[in-house]
Amino acid sequence: MKQPFSQSEVKCLMLQLLEGVKYFHDNWVLHRDLKTSNILLNNCGELKLCDFGLARQYGSPLKPYTHLVVTLWYR
C-alpha cells in the first residue's frame, strides 16, 4: 500500500467486512479468528475473509467449546 486509504475507501471496506460477518452469522457460523492477516484485499477492492481453521457452527443446542484458543507458534 503506497498511500493510506481514503475515508470513502475505509467505509467501503468496513461495509464489505460487516456484510461478510453477517453472512456467516446468518448461516450459523462463527469465524473466531478475525484479524488483519485473515482479511484479503484484491486489486479490484474486493475484501475476502480467509482461514476458517477455528470457525465453528453454532445454534441450538449449544455445543461446548474450548476456551483455549491460540495460534500455534510453529505455523
WOSULCOR-V780687 format. One record per backbone hydrogen bond with DSSP energy under -1.0 kcal/mol. NH is the residue of the N-H (numbers start at 1). CO is the residue of the C=O. If there is no record, write none. Layout:
NH/CO + NH/CO
This chain:
10/6 + 11/7 + 12/8 + 13/9 + 14/10 + 15/11 + 16/12 + 17/13 + 18/14 + 19/15 + 20/16 + 21/17 + 22/18 + 23/19 + 24/20 + 25/21 + 26/22 + 27/23 + 28/25 + 29/24 + 30/56 + 38/35 + 39/36 + 40/48 + 42/46 + 45/42 + 48/40 + 50/38 + 56/30 + 58/28 + 69/67 + 75/72
